[in-house]
């Protein structure tokens, strides 16, 4: 009897231990639920977007002249050379003036001769007037002297004009810089015989640099609407002012040339490339997103993954969007989005629509 009671007790304890062990196994096998953590950001609706545009042109000097003589002659002196900086009024080149010097001496002698004849004629005329009062001179003699006096006066005026013309030729035998600038080209050498208008030097002004840039006619209105302009040359930006625009479209580039005057504190060189940048505005509602928020959709569409909060959980939801503009870092889209929606911005390959995720703090 005692043996039977011990056996029953032993079976009861064994059953309890077995049930306890099974309960522990079930508790250990129940997995804990871990959600994938994603990064997201709220989207903010925009009424428009801007796209940076850039046009290229060339730097020109405000003044560019090929300097030539107004008379022919032989080059006798050259005072400057290519690359040299000159100031306004500085001598550049001179013609041989020996013939002009001889001509001036001859004219001066003629001038002295006429003045002497005038003096003699005036003396004779005074004498004839005195004799006439005494009745010893006729009117014809006085008239002849008056006529001679008038002829000498006209001759004197002619010679004086010739002297002035000679001196003007002497002055124009030397070319001087019409403005401060840099000699860019030289076309003559000592001893060259040049004709009227033959170019001797090409002179570029050192002040008032201009940028001539061709702009598409569709962007012209946006460019002109800007309050300030920035021209980039050699990665250096300069303030500029729009001074004029062409009245026609260039037949080769199909663009309209705009002239910009750069500020005076620039060091740009003639012929360098100049870049005009400006923002073109598009009145289109949409949202800015990082490029990492986009994923390929079907039939060439683009999708994003938005978070839909349901029963306290964030579930991934696919949305179709249309890309209006994209660059290396961001895209401007419109589509099935509302202001304030949370959009997953990275790791889209790790999630699928309908999946529950947690949001990184």
Kinemage of the C-alpha trace (Angstrom):
@kinemage 1
@onewidth
@group {chain A} dominant
@subgroup {mainchain}
@vectorlist {calphas} color= white
{ca unk a 1} P 0.000 0.000 0.000
{ca unk a 2} L 2.760 2.408 0.926
{ca unk a 3} L 4.536 1.451 -2.259
{ca unk a 4} L 1.513 2.372 -4.400
{ca unk a 5} L 1.251 5.839 -2.765
{ca unk a 6} L 4.921 6.543 -3.466
{ca unk a 7} L 4.484 5.511 -7.073
{ca unk a 8} L 1.490 7.846 -7.515
{ca unk a 9} L 3.394 10.753 -5.969
{ca unk a 10} L 6.368 10.088 -8.215
{ca unk a 11} L 4.169 10.116 -11.310
{ca unk a 12} L 2.517 13.376 -10.253
{ca unk a 13} L 5.855 15.150 -9.732
{ca unk a 14} L 7.170 13.854 -13.044
{ca unk a 15} L 4.091 15.145 -14.866
{ca unk a 16} L 4.465 18.590 -13.296
{ca unk a 17} L 8.127 18.779 -14.243
{ca unk a 18} L 7.320 17.729 -17.813
{ca unk a 19} L 4.635 20.406 -18.150
{ca unk a 20} L 7.026 23.023 -16.755
{ca unk a 21} L 9.706 22.020 -19.242
{ca unk a 22} L 7.264 22.191 -22.151
{ca unk a 23} L 6.168 25.649 -21.047
{ca unk a 24} L 9.806 26.860 -20.976
{ca unk a 25} L 10.417 25.455 -24.441
{ca unk a 26} L 7.372 27.218 -25.846
{ca unk a 27} L 8.424 30.510 -24.221
{ca unk a 28} L 11.944 30.259 -25.655
{ca unk a 29} L 10.672 29.425 -29.143
{ca unk a 30} L 8.296 32.458 -29.339
{ca unk a 31} L 10.311 35.010 -31.423
{ca unk a 32} L 10.351 38.734 -30.494
{ca unk a 33} L 9.052 41.026 -33.373
{ca unk a 34} L 11.821 43.426 -34.676
{ca unk a 35} L 10.930 46.145 -37.250
{ca unk a 36} L 13.331 47.509 -39.882
{ca unk a 37} L 14.351 51.103 -39.141
{ca unk a 38} L 14.181 53.526 -42.072
{ca unk a 39} L 15.057 57.169 -42.586
{ca unk a 40} L 12.305 59.498 -43.740
{ca unk a 41} L 11.454 63.155 -44.116
{ca unk a 42} L 8.232 65.135 -44.467
{ca unk a 43} L 7.559 66.681 -47.876
{ca unk a 44} L 6.654 70.351 -48.247
{ca unk a 45} L 4.602 71.457 -51.221
{ca unk a 46} L 6.166 74.164 -53.422
{ca unk a 47} L 4.345 76.467 -55.821
{ca unk a 48} L 7.250 76.640 -58.284
{ca unk a 49} L 10.806 75.517 -58.842
{ca unk a 50} L 13.952 77.108 -60.266
{ca unk a 51} L 16.548 75.634 -62.572
{ca unk a 52} L 20.038 77.060 -62.875
{ca unk a 53} L 20.932 77.880 -66.480
{ca unk a 54} L 24.319 78.873 -67.888
{ca unk a 55} L 25.339 80.557 -71.144
{ca unk a 56} L 28.854 81.103 -72.434
{ca unk a 57} L 30.293 84.095 -74.261
{ca unk a 58} L 33.557 85.979 -74.692
{ca unk a 59} L 35.284 88.947 -73.063
{ca unk a 60} L 35.805 91.997 -75.273
{ca unk a 61} L 37.423 95.333 -74.603
{ca unk a 62} L 35.008 98.242 -74.592
{ca unk a 63} L 37.416 100.017 -76.973
{ca unk a 64} L 39.300 98.206 -79.735
{ca unk a 65} L 40.974 100.204 -82.491
{ca unk a 66} L 43.339 99.604 -85.388
{ca unk a 67} L 45.320 102.828 -85.482
{ca unk a 68} L 46.457 104.196 -88.847
{ca unk a 69} L 47.863 107.400 -90.342
{ca unk a 70} L 45.736 109.981 -92.128
{ca unk a 71} L 48.568 110.623 -94.583
{ca unk a 72} L 51.201 108.554 -96.334
{ca unk a 73} L 54.891 108.467 -95.490
{ca unk a 74} L 57.831 106.438 -94.203
{ca unk a 75} L 57.903 105.123 -90.630
{ca unk a 76} L 60.798 106.773 -88.802
{ca unk a 77} L 60.221 105.963 -85.112
{ca unk a 78} L 58.347 103.248 -83.181
{ca unk a 79} L 57.982 103.854 -79.461
{ca unk a 80} L 56.027 100.807 -78.206
{ca unk a 81} L 55.622 97.107 -78.891
{ca unk a 82} L 53.106 94.291 -78.447
{ca unk a 83} L 51.956 93.725 -74.873
{ca unk a 84} L 53.048 97.138 -73.660
{ca unk a 85} L 50.638 99.239 -71.602
{ca unk a 86} L 50.190 102.812 -72.810
{ca unk a 87} L 48.401 105.875 -71.486
{ca unk a 88} L 46.170 108.297 -73.326
{ca unk a 89} L 48.223 110.722 -75.442
{ca unk a 90} L 51.408 108.620 -75.409
{ca unk a 91} L 53.417 108.485 -78.663
{ca unk a 92} L 53.187 105.193 -80.535
{ca unk a 93} L 54.733 105.704 -84.000
{ca unk a 94} L 55.974 108.620 -86.145
{ca unk a 95} L 56.479 109.230 -89.876
{ca unk a 96} L 59.482 110.921 -91.445
{ca unk a 97} L 58.699 114.677 -91.486
{ca unk a 98} L 61.709 116.066 -93.400
{ca unk a 99} L 59.643 116.978 -96.467
{ca unk a 100} L 57.021 118.654 -94.306
{ca unk a 101} L 59.743 120.590 -92.510
{ca unk a 102} L 61.158 121.867 -95.804
{ca unk a 103} L 57.686 122.788 -97.013
{ca unk a 104} L 57.044 124.743 -93.820
{ca unk a 105} L 60.252 126.749 -94.273
{ca unk a 106} L 59.259 127.585 -97.837
{ca unk a 107} L 55.812 128.701 -96.752
{ca unk a 108} L 57.288 130.789 -93.972
{ca unk a 109} L 59.539 132.535 -96.505
{ca unk a 110} L 56.554 133.237 -98.760
{ca unk a 111} L 54.715 134.613 -95.770
{ca unk a 112} L 57.555 136.983 -94.953
{ca unk a 113} L 57.722 138.077 -98.602
{ca unk a 114} L 54.030 138.920 -98.782
{ca unk a 115} L 54.204 140.834 -95.515
{ca unk a 116} L 57.093 142.887 -96.895
{ca unk a 117} L 55.135 143.618 -100.089
{ca unk a 118} L 52.155 144.638 -97.994
{ca unk a 119} L 54.304 147.049 -96.052
{ca unk a 120} L 55.684 148.566 -99.267
{ca unk a 121} L 52.234 148.847 -100.825
{ca unk a 122} L 50.871 150.550 -97.728
{ca unk a 123} L 53.737 153.057 -97.787
{ca unk a 124} L 53.189 153.845 -101.494
{ca unk a 125} L 49.477 154.230 -100.944
{ca unk a 126} L 50.007 156.742 -98.151
{ca unk a 127} L 52.430 158.649 -100.342
{ca unk a 128} L 49.950 158.814 -103.257
{ca unk a 129} L 47.233 160.098 -100.957
{ca unk a 130} L 49.556 162.891 -99.816
{ca unk a 131} L 50.493 163.780 -103.419
{ca unk a 132} L 46.875 163.809 -104.485
{ca unk a 133} L 46.102 166.468 -101.925
{ca unk a 134} L 48.721 168.613 -103.641
{ca unk a 135} L 47.405 167.690 -107.082
{ca unk a 136} L 50.371 165.559 -108.134
{ca unk a 137} L 48.685 162.111 -108.174
{ca unk a 138} L 45.834 160.642 -110.168
{ca unk a 139} L 42.998 158.415 -108.982
{ca unk a 140} L 44.131 155.577 -111.230
{ca unk a 141} L 47.449 155.272 -109.426
{ca unk a 142} L 45.686 155.138 -106.049
{ca unk a 143} L 43.182 152.536 -107.343
{ca unk a 144} L 46.029 150.334 -108.586
{ca unk a 145} L 47.707 150.409 -105.181
{ca unk a 146} L 44.436 149.598 -103.385
{ca unk a 147} L 43.902 146.627 -105.701
{ca unk a 148} L 47.454 145.466 -105.098
{ca unk a 149} L 46.923 145.768 -101.336
{ca unk a 150} L 43.783 143.585 -101.510
{ca unk a 151} L 45.572 140.970 -103.622
{ca unk a 152} L 48.427 140.799 -101.130
{ca unk a 153} L 45.947 140.354 -98.247
{ca unk a 154} L 44.309 137.443 -100.054
{ca unk a 155} L 47.685 135.913 -100.836
{ca unk a 156} L 48.697 136.269 -97.192
{ca unk a 157} L 45.542 134.439 -96.100
{ca unk a 158} L 46.246 131.624 -98.582
{ca unk a 159} L 49.803 131.163 -97.332
{ca unk a 160} L 48.689 131.238 -93.694
{ca unk a 161} L 46.171 128.481 -94.451
{ca unk a 162} L 48.930 126.452 -96.105
{ca unk a 163} L 51.106 126.909 -92.998
{ca unk a 164} L 48.273 125.696 -90.763
{ca unk a 165} L 47.734 122.673 -93.028
{ca unk a 166} L 51.437 121.889 -92.906
{ca unk a 167} L 51.501 122.059 -89.122
{ca unk a 168} L 48.433 119.827 -88.969
{ca unk a 169} L 50.234 117.284 -91.172
{ca unk a 170} L 53.213 117.441 -88.836
{ca unk a 171} L 50.907 116.761 -85.897
{ca unk a 172} L 49.203 113.876 -87.674
{ca unk a 173} L 52.581 112.370 -88.564
{ca unk a 174} L 52.623 111.004 -85.013
{ca unk a 175} L 50.031 108.526 -83.782
{ca unk a 176} L 49.191 108.866 -80.097
{ca unk a 177} L 47.144 106.526 -77.920
{ca unk a 178} L 43.501 107.687 -77.937
{ca unk a 179} L 42.892 106.008 -74.550
{ca unk a 180} L 44.622 103.953 -71.873
{ca unk a 181} L 45.200 100.485 -73.220
{ca unk a 182} L 47.418 97.580 -74.189
{ca unk a 183} L 49.070 97.121 -77.572
{ca unk a 184} L 47.736 93.803 -78.866
{ca unk a 185} L 49.249 93.816 -82.389
{ca unk a 186} L 51.894 95.659 -84.396
{ca unk a 187} L 51.686 95.828 -88.177
{ca unk a 188} L 54.662 98.025 -89.217
{ca unk a 189} L 58.430 98.190 -88.868
{ca unk a 190} L 60.994 100.965 -89.174
{ca unk a 191} L 61.392 102.144 -92.763
{ca unk a 192} L 58.017 100.878 -93.967
{ca unk a 193} L 56.222 103.191 -96.378
{ca unk a 194} L 52.580 103.302 -95.380
{ca unk a 195} L 49.540 104.689 -97.127
{ca unk a 196} L 46.551 106.550 -95.800
{ca unk a 197} L 44.611 104.348 -93.371
{ca unk a 198} L 47.241 101.616 -93.138
{ca unk a 199} L 46.986 99.973 -89.696
{ca unk a 200} L 50.040 100.352 -87.502
{ca unk a 201} L 48.888 99.072 -84.095
{ca unk a 202} L 45.852 97.371 -82.589
{ca unk a 203} L 45.034 98.903 -79.217
{ca unk a 204} L 42.718 97.396 -76.581
{ca unk a 205} L 41.398 99.530 -73.749
{ca unk a 206} L 42.313 98.442 -70.224
{ca unk a 207} L 39.082 99.710 -68.679
{ca unk a 208} L 35.463 98.900 -69.351
{ca unk a 209} L 35.726 95.184 -70.125
{ca unk a 210} L 32.588 93.734 -71.655
{ca unk a 211} L 31.153 90.230 -71.873
{ca unk a 212} L 29.209 89.413 -75.028
{ca unk a 213} L 26.990 86.385 -74.375
{ca unk a 214} L 24.387 84.776 -76.614
{ca unk a 215} L 21.110 83.840 -74.892
{ca unk a 216} L 18.267 81.668 -76.153
{ca unk a 217} L 15.246 83.776 -77.102
{ca unk a 218} L 13.052 81.687 -74.776
{ca unk a 219} L 15.200 82.657 -71.780
{ca unk a 220} L 15.657 86.319 -72.727
{ca unk a 221} L 12.745 87.562 -70.627
{ca unk a 222} L 13.979 85.719 -67.518
{ca unk a 223} L 17.499 87.075 -67.973
{ca unk a 224} L 16.368 90.671 -68.401
{ca unk a 225} L 14.105 90.405 -65.345
{ca unk a 226} L 17.096 89.932 -63.045
{ca unk a 227} L 18.138 92.798 -60.775
{ca unk a 228} L 21.795 91.754 -60.619
{ca unk a 229} L 24.053 89.853 -62.977
{ca unk a 230} L 27.110 87.761 -62.166
{ca unk a 231} L 29.655 86.856 -64.846
{ca unk a 232} L 32.122 84.042 -64.151
{ca unk a 233} L 35.594 84.104 -65.710
{ca unk a 234} L 38.272 81.605 -64.704
{ca unk a 235} L 36.209 80.502 -61.663
{ca unk a 236} L 36.117 84.121 -60.493
{ca unk a 237} L 32.765 85.886 -60.295
{ca unk a 238} L 32.302 89.547 -61.246
{ca unk a 239} L 29.350 91.869 -60.893
{ca unk a 240} L 28.074 93.086 -64.240
{ca unk a 241} L 25.475 95.408 -65.732
{ca unk a 242} L 23.412 94.719 -68.845
{ca unk a 243} L 24.049 97.604 -71.250
{ca unk a 244} L 22.461 96.457 -74.510
{ca unk a 245} L 20.970 93.584 -76.464
{ca unk a 246} L 21.021 92.764 -80.142
{ca unk a 247} L 17.911 93.506 -82.159
{ca unk a 248} L 18.137 90.285 -84.145
{ca unk a 249} L 18.890 86.576 -83.719
{ca unk a 250} L 22.358 85.449 -84.774
{ca unk a 251} L 22.066 83.274 -87.876
{ca unk a 252} L 24.773 80.845 -86.727
{ca unk a 253} L 24.112 80.411 -83.003
{ca unk a 254} L 20.361 81.155 -83.128
{ca unk a 255} L 20.787 83.289 -80.015
{ca unk a 256} L 20.457 86.950 -79.068
{ca unk a 257} L 23.707 88.670 -78.064
{ca unk a 258} L 23.702 90.559 -74.763
{ca unk a 259} L 26.467 92.994 -73.752
{ca unk a 260} L 27.413 93.162 -70.081
{ca unk a 261} L 29.771 95.763 -68.612
{ca unk a 262} L 31.962 94.257 -65.891
{ca unk a 263} L 32.956 96.186 -62.786
{ca unk a 264} L 36.184 98.173 -62.911
{ca unk a 265} L 38.004 95.935 -60.401
{ca unk a 266} L 38.408 93.014 -62.780
{ca unk a 267} L 41.549 91.465 -64.247
{ca unk a 268} L 40.016 89.597 -67.170
{ca unk a 269} L 41.734 89.404 -70.528
{ca unk a 270} L 40.349 90.060 -73.963
{ca unk a 271} L 39.105 86.867 -75.592
{ca unk a 272} L 38.556 84.864 -72.392
{ca unk a 273} L 35.408 82.785 -71.979
{ca unk a 274} L 32.679 84.313 -69.826
{ca unk a 275} L 29.768 82.447 -68.251
{ca unk a 276} L 26.382 83.901 -67.319
{ca unk a 277} L 24.360 81.975 -64.729
{ca unk a 278} L 20.778 82.679 -63.755
{ca unk a 279} L 17.760 80.909 -62.282
{ca unk a 280} L 14.854 80.113 -64.565
{ca unk a 281} L 11.537 79.830 -62.695
{ca unk a 282} L 8.784 77.350 -63.555
{ca unk a 283} L 5.331 77.907 -61.952
{ca unk a 284} L 4.581 74.230 -61.260
{ca unk a 285} L 3.392 72.784 -57.935
{ca unk a 286} L 5.461 69.915 -56.593
{ca unk a 287} L 7.836 68.594 -53.958
{ca unk a 288} L 11.625 68.510 -53.594
{ca unk a 289} L 13.065 65.095 -52.679
{ca unk a 290} L 16.552 63.615 -52.536
{ca unk a 291} L 17.378 61.406 -55.505
{ca unk a 292} L 17.742 58.456 -53.119
{ca unk a 293} L 13.967 58.631 -52.478
{ca unk a 294} L 13.183 57.495 -56.048
{ca unk a 295} L 12.753 53.916 -57.195
{ca unk a 296} L 11.924 52.494 -60.612
{ca unk a 297} L 8.288 51.777 -61.323
{ca unk a 298} L 6.566 49.831 -64.061
{ca unk a 299} L 6.378 51.019 -67.664
{ca unk a 300} L 9.014 53.686 -67.142
{ca unk a 301} L 7.316 55.408 -64.209
{ca unk a 302} L 8.942 56.550 -60.983
{ca unk a 303} L 7.811 55.591 -57.492
{ca unk a 304} L 8.471 56.709 -53.960
{ca unk a 305} L 7.738 54.925 -50.685
{ca unk a 306} L 5.551 56.883 -48.286
{ca unk a 307} L 4.693 55.891 -44.716
{ca unk a 308} L 1.052 55.268 -43.876
{ca unk a 309} L 0.353 55.202 -40.146
{ca unk a 310} L -2.225 52.483 -39.328
{ca unk a 311} L -3.040 51.195 -35.825
{ca unk a 312} L 0.082 52.833 -34.471
{ca unk a 313} L 2.338 51.225 -37.071
{ca unk a 314} L 4.094 52.762 -40.084
{ca unk a 315} L 3.426 50.771 -43.214
{ca unk a 316} L 5.258 51.243 -46.509
{ca unk a 317} L 3.040 52.479 -49.305
{ca unk a 318} L 4.033 52.833 -52.968
{ca unk a 319} L 3.200 56.163 -54.652
{ca unk a 320} L 3.590 57.046 -58.343
{ca unk a 321} L 5.241 60.406 -59.113
{ca unk a 322} L 6.249 62.381 -62.192
{ca unk a 323} L 9.768 63.839 -62.239
{ca unk a 324} L 9.773 67.463 -63.448
{ca unk a 325} L 13.449 68.211 -62.811
{ca unk a 326} L 16.464 66.347 -61.487
{ca unk a 327} L 20.090 67.052 -60.675
{ca unk a 328} L 22.811 65.076 -58.933
{ca unk a 329} L 21.345 65.518 -55.460
{ca unk a 330} L 17.623 66.214 -55.654
{ca unk a 331} L 14.493 65.867 -57.780
{ca unk a 332} L 11.360 67.943 -58.134
{ca unk a 333} L 8.281 65.731 -58.461
{ca unk a 334} L 4.517 65.894 -58.535
{ca unk a 335} L 2.026 63.095 -58.064
{ca unk a 336} L 0.278 61.141 -55.304
{ca unk a 337} L 1.719 63.175 -52.440
{ca unk a 338} L 0.230 65.517 -49.894
{ca unk a 339} L 1.870 68.253 -47.902
{ca unk a 340} L 3.509 66.754 -44.799
{ca unk a 341} L 3.611 63.121 -45.994
{ca unk a 342} L 6.551 61.123 -44.644
{ca unk a 343} L 8.703 59.720 -47.457
{ca unk a 344} L 11.468 57.135 -47.076
{ca unk a 345} L 14.692 58.761 -48.263
{ca unk a 346} L 17.172 55.866 -48.346
{ca unk a 347} L 17.449 52.103 -48.335
{ca unk a 348} L 14.443 51.559 -50.586
{ca unk a 349} L 15.800 48.190 -51.736
{ca unk a 350} L 15.322 46.831 -48.200
{ca unk a 351} L 11.569 47.411 -47.985
{ca unk a 352} L 8.449 46.378 -49.885
{ca unk a 353} L 4.964 47.875 -50.023
{ca unk a 354} L 2.830 46.818 -47.051
{ca unk a 355} L 5.814 46.197 -44.777
{ca unk a 356} L 5.719 47.664 -41.270
{ca unk a 357} L 8.788 49.687 -40.353
{ca unk a 358} L 10.019 51.956 -37.620
{ca unk a 359} L 11.219 55.500 -38.247
{ca unk a 360} L 14.704 56.579 -37.227
{ca unk a 361} L 14.686 59.268 -34.588
